[in-house]
Every structure is written in C-alpha cells, then in structure tokens.
C-alpha cells in the first residue's frame, strides 16, 4: 500500500469513529480542565491575596502566557491527530507564548535594577512550581493521550509532546492563581522547566501508547 493510500485509510478510519474528532477534542479538554481544577483546589488552591493581585499587570500577565500556550498547543494537537493535515500554520502559532514571555522578560530587565534580577528569577516558591505544575497536569495529560488514540496521528511522538504542552498550559494556568512569584523572570525559568517535563512525558506517552 502506498503512503498516500495509508494516510487516506487512517483518515477515513478516524472519521468513522463514534464521536467526531472535533467534538472529542473539546470534550477531552473540558475533562482535562476539570481534573486539573479538582487537583488544584484539593491541594494548594488560590493565593489568599488573589483579589488585590488581580489588579497588577505582573499577576495577570502569567495567565496571558499560559492561556496562549494552551490555545496554540490545542490547535496543534488537533491538526496532528488528523492524518495528512498540514501543521505549518498551527506550528507557527506555537511561537506566540514564548515570544510574549521573552518580551515581558526584556521589559522586566529594564524596569527592575540589575541587583534584583537574581532574586526575582529564583523567587520564593520554585520548588512548589516544579512540583505542582506536573502534579496538576499529569491527569490532563493522560486524558489528552487517550484522545489522541481516538484519532490517527502519524507522528505519535510529536503529537504526544503537543499533548504535554497543552497539559502544561492548562496546569500552569491553574498554578498561576496560587503562585506568589509574578515576575516574568520566574515564569520564564520555572514554569518553562515544569512544562518541559510534561512535554517530555507526553512525547514518551505518544511513543508508547499512541503509535500505530
């Protein structure tokens, strides 16, 4: 069988599933967000001063970063679950979140004295960040990998990595409501490391459980 015929067969198989992939992905993300919310509120919950914190740009910017990552990863994973679909446009959107963080970091470096850079980068809760973003995201990642099996991804490792990025974006969005370190320097360092861990787990999960 030629490669083109195989891709068409996989695509037809994916379309013949009981639930259309579009609906399946929205359901999967909804369930993933619910699981993340349960874990978040059952463990650490929002910071006590969240109401006054919501009036500060640094606090709100964290949600812009994490939401941008989750949205772009959602777009990418939907494309990757469809055989033969072009990923060029969806992949291009993946630069939005890192670009926003980079801009915020540059602005922070100009706004804060250099003597403060190290303290703001390390923060006060880096170990909590590295613990709870993966903890909140592991359940959503499992749901997203299961959703990938409902589709027909021809690049399971990349699709799994996208699932990890999406799970990381969802988990980081919840964790940001708890995090007392609002500096972009902190977010660029520790959030990235925690999300990268979920991305690696997703790639491994894609290789082991999503491959054809």
Kinemage of the C-alpha trace (Angstrom):
@kinemage 1
@onewidth
@group {chain A} dominant
@subgroup {mainchain}
@vectorlist {calphas} color= white
{ca unk a 1} P 0.000 0.000 0.000
{ca unk a 2} L 1.317 3.426 -0.922
{ca unk a 3} L 1.873 6.016 1.787
{ca unk a 4} L -0.855 8.257 0.361
{ca unk a 5} L -3.338 5.382 0.449
{ca unk a 6} L -2.406 4.551 4.036
{ca unk a 7} L -2.920 8.146 5.126
{ca unk a 8} L -6.314 8.255 3.425
{ca unk a 9} L -7.299 4.978 5.092
{ca unk a 10} L -6.273 6.267 8.508
{ca unk a 11} L -8.175 9.484 7.943
{ca unk a 12} L -11.288 7.578 6.906
{ca unk a 13} L -10.962 5.356 9.964
{ca unk a 14} L -10.681 8.413 12.216
{ca unk a 15} L -13.774 9.957 10.656
{ca unk a 16} L -15.739 6.725 11.140
{ca unk a 17} L -15.219 6.764 14.910
{ca unk a 18} L -18.324 7.005 17.085
{ca unk a 19} L -17.567 10.624 18.014
{ca unk a 20} L -16.262 13.231 15.542
{ca unk a 21} L -12.718 14.313 16.376
{ca unk a 22} L -13.685 17.954 16.757
{ca unk a 23} L -16.210 17.131 19.458
{ca unk a 24} L -13.854 14.587 21.020
{ca unk a 25} L -11.134 17.200 21.446
{ca unk a 26} L -13.414 19.735 23.080
{ca unk a 27} L -14.695 17.036 25.415
{ca unk a 28} L -11.149 15.916 26.218
{ca unk a 29} L -10.014 19.455 27.026
{ca unk a 30} L -13.100 20.025 29.164
{ca unk a 31} L -12.468 16.854 31.162
{ca unk a 32} L -8.754 17.697 31.418
{ca unk a 33} L -9.559 21.151 32.805
{ca unk a 34} L -11.981 19.659 35.315
{ca unk a 35} L -9.359 17.189 36.539
{ca unk a 36} L -6.795 19.977 36.824
{ca unk a 37} L -9.270 22.088 38.793
{ca unk a 38} L -10.036 19.259 41.216
{ca unk a 39} L -6.354 18.597 41.876
{ca unk a 40} L -5.604 22.310 42.208
{ca unk a 41} L -8.355 23.091 44.707
{ca unk a 42} L -7.780 19.848 46.634
{ca unk a 43} L -4.097 20.607 47.120
{ca unk a 44} L -2.852 24.200 47.063
{ca unk a 45} L -5.751 26.394 45.907
{ca unk a 46} L -5.524 30.103 45.001
{ca unk a 47} L -3.310 32.516 46.910
{ca unk a 48} L -5.014 34.361 49.786
{ca unk a 49} L -4.457 37.793 48.239
{ca unk a 50} L -5.706 36.852 44.794
{ca unk a 51} L -8.256 39.686 44.621
{ca unk a 52} L -5.764 42.560 45.057
{ca unk a 53} L -3.214 40.619 42.967
{ca unk a 54} L -5.663 40.647 40.053
{ca unk a 55} L -5.149 44.404 39.808
{ca unk a 56} L -1.448 44.028 38.993
{ca unk a 57} L -0.072 43.532 35.493
{ca unk a 58} L 2.578 41.002 36.511
{ca unk a 59} L -0.036 38.688 38.010
{ca unk a 60} L -2.402 38.948 35.051
{ca unk a 61} L 0.393 38.519 32.516
{ca unk a 62} L 1.015 34.989 33.789
{ca unk a 63} L -2.427 33.962 32.588
{ca unk a 64} L -1.828 35.568 29.217
{ca unk a 65} L 1.310 33.433 28.796
{ca unk a 66} L -0.249 30.164 29.939
{ca unk a 67} L -3.500 30.683 28.028
{ca unk a 68} L -1.562 31.466 24.839
{ca unk a 69} L 0.424 28.257 25.264
{ca unk a 70} L -2.675 26.159 25.912
{ca unk a 71} L -4.563 27.658 22.948
{ca unk a 72} L -1.705 27.193 20.477
{ca unk a 73} L -0.996 23.654 21.715
{ca unk a 74} L -4.697 22.803 21.364
{ca unk a 75} L -4.629 23.982 17.770
{ca unk a 76} L -1.507 21.936 17.057
{ca unk a 77} L -2.696 18.715 18.667
{ca unk a 78} L -5.974 18.817 16.740
{ca unk a 79} L -4.059 19.080 13.477
{ca unk a 80} L -1.621 16.335 14.464
{ca unk a 81} L -4.479 13.942 15.182
{ca unk a 82} L -5.633 14.204 11.561
{ca unk a 83} L -3.545 12.231 9.037
{ca unk a 84} L -2.174 14.270 6.171
{ca unk a 85} L -3.168 17.659 7.621
{ca unk a 86} L -0.634 20.458 7.278
{ca unk a 87} L 0.901 21.544 10.575
{ca unk a 88} L 2.672 24.651 9.255
{ca unk a 89} L 0.153 27.229 10.439
{ca unk a 90} L -0.521 25.513 13.776
{ca unk a 91} L 3.216 25.161 14.423
{ca unk a 92} L 3.737 28.853 13.696
{ca unk a 93} L 1.276 29.760 16.449
{ca unk a 94} L 3.464 27.912 18.957
{ca unk a 95} L 5.906 30.837 18.976
{ca unk a 96} L 3.306 33.214 20.441
{ca unk a 97} L 3.640 32.204 24.104
{ca unk a 98} L 7.473 32.114 24.145
{ca unk a 99} L 7.559 35.441 22.314
{ca unk a 100} L 5.226 37.066 24.850
{ca unk a 101} L 7.345 35.741 27.715
{ca unk a 102} L 10.529 36.973 26.051
{ca unk a 103} L 9.083 40.459 25.613
{ca unk a 104} L 7.948 40.518 29.241
{ca unk a 105} L 11.390 39.410 30.417
{ca unk a 106} L 13.073 42.204 28.461
{ca unk a 107} L 10.654 44.759 29.915
{ca unk a 108} L 11.308 43.378 33.400
{ca unk a 109} L 15.058 43.712 32.950
{ca unk a 110} L 14.618 47.375 32.018
{ca unk a 111} L 12.153 48.067 34.838
{ca unk a 112} L 13.989 46.321 37.689
{ca unk a 113} L 17.503 47.129 38.963
{ca unk a 114} L 20.068 44.506 37.990
{ca unk a 115} L 20.693 43.747 41.658
{ca unk a 116} L 17.113 42.394 41.817
{ca unk a 117} L 17.302 40.136 38.766
{ca unk a 118} L 18.626 37.065 40.565
{ca unk a 119} L 16.130 37.311 43.423
{ca unk a 120} L 13.178 37.666 41.077
{ca unk a 121} L 14.368 34.781 38.900
{ca unk a 122} L 14.767 32.374 41.827
{ca unk a 123} L 11.655 33.614 43.609
{ca unk a 124} L 10.389 32.017 46.803
{ca unk a 125} L 8.400 29.015 45.550
{ca unk a 126} L 10.370 27.490 42.665
{ca unk a 127} L 10.222 24.010 44.209
{ca unk a 128} L 6.440 24.274 44.581
{ca unk a 129} L 6.202 25.330 40.943
{ca unk a 130} L 8.287 22.364 39.785
{ca unk a 131} L 6.160 20.037 41.895
{ca unk a 132} L 2.620 21.200 41.347
{ca unk a 133} L 2.529 22.073 37.650
{ca unk a 134} L 3.418 18.447 36.775
{ca unk a 135} L 1.127 17.159 39.535
{ca unk a 136} L -1.826 19.196 38.272
{ca unk a 137} L -1.011 18.348 34.657
{ca unk a 138} L -0.461 14.585 34.816
{ca unk a 139} L -4.189 13.774 34.831
{ca unk a 140} L -4.973 16.092 31.904
{ca unk a 141} L -2.033 14.601 30.007
{ca unk a 142} L -3.483 11.095 30.402
{ca unk a 143} L -6.839 12.315 29.063
{ca unk a 144} L -5.204 14.007 26.074
{ca unk a 145} L -3.143 10.929 25.206
{ca unk a 146} L -6.327 8.878 25.320
{ca unk a 147} L -7.955 11.383 22.970
{ca unk a 148} L -5.036 11.003 20.576
{ca unk a 149} L -5.789 7.298 20.355
{ca unk a 150} L -9.267 8.256 19.178
{ca unk a 151} L -7.642 9.973 16.209
{ca unk a 152} L -4.985 8.748 13.827
{ca unk a 153} L -1.755 10.697 14.398
{ca unk a 154} L 1.030 9.726 12.021
{ca unk a 155} L 3.664 11.388 14.243
{ca unk a 156} L 2.843 9.999 17.685
{ca unk a 157} L 5.909 11.384 19.464
{ca unk a 158} L 5.253 14.921 18.248
{ca unk a 159} L 1.542 14.551 18.984
{ca unk a 160} L 2.354 13.318 22.476
{ca unk a 161} L 4.678 16.270 23.024
{ca unk a 162} L 1.867 18.609 21.945
{ca unk a 163} L -0.381 16.878 24.478
{ca unk a 164} L 2.255 17.562 27.122
{ca unk a 165} L 2.412 21.223 26.140
{ca unk a 166} L -1.368 21.509 26.302
{ca unk a 167} L -1.496 19.754 29.675
{ca unk a 168} L 1.293 22.024 30.864
{ca unk a 169} L -0.542 25.126 29.696
{ca unk a 170} L -3.711 24.048 31.495
{ca unk a 171} L -1.833 23.114 34.676
{ca unk a 172} L 0.228 26.306 34.665
{ca unk a 173} L -2.921 28.402 34.266
{ca unk a 174} L -4.322 26.941 37.471
{ca unk a 175} L -0.991 27.075 39.283
{ca unk a 176} L -0.566 30.757 38.365
{ca unk a 177} L -3.540 31.529 40.608
{ca unk a 178} L -1.551 30.169 43.558
{ca unk a 179} L 1.938 31.350 42.672
{ca unk a 180} L 3.249 34.309 44.679
{ca unk a 181} L 6.128 34.893 42.239
{ca unk a 182} L 4.752 37.108 39.487
{ca unk a 183} L 7.990 38.161 37.805
{ca unk a 184} L 8.360 37.177 34.131
{ca unk a 185} L 11.889 36.079 35.034
{ca unk a 186} L 10.427 33.463 37.365
{ca unk a 187} L 7.779 32.389 34.867
{ca unk a 188} L 10.287 32.090 32.020
{ca unk a 189} L 12.530 29.862 34.129
{ca unk a 190} L 10.485 27.628 36.414
{ca unk a 191} L 7.180 27.431 34.555
{ca unk a 192} L 9.126 26.515 31.434
{ca unk a 193} L 11.015 23.742 33.231
{ca unk a 194} L 7.831 22.285 34.709
{ca unk a 195} L 6.000 22.389 31.370
{ca unk a 196} L 9.030 20.899 29.616
{ca unk a 197} L 8.809 17.917 31.983
{ca unk a 198} L 5.185 17.316 30.980
{ca unk a 199} L 6.145 17.733 27.329
{ca unk a 200} L 8.796 15.031 27.705
{ca unk a 201} L 6.292 12.736 29.424
{ca unk a 202} L 3.832 13.395 26.626
{ca unk a 203} L 6.390 12.530 23.957
{ca unk a 204} L 7.200 9.272 25.760
{ca unk a 205} L 3.500 8.535 26.177
{ca unk a 206} L 2.922 9.202 22.494
{ca unk a 207} L 5.719 6.813 21.575
{ca unk a 208} L 4.430 4.058 23.841
{ca unk a 209} L 0.657 4.379 23.687
{ca unk a 210} L -0.336 6.324 20.574
{ca unk a 211} L 1.861 4.774 17.882
{ca unk a 212} L 0.249 2.715 15.128
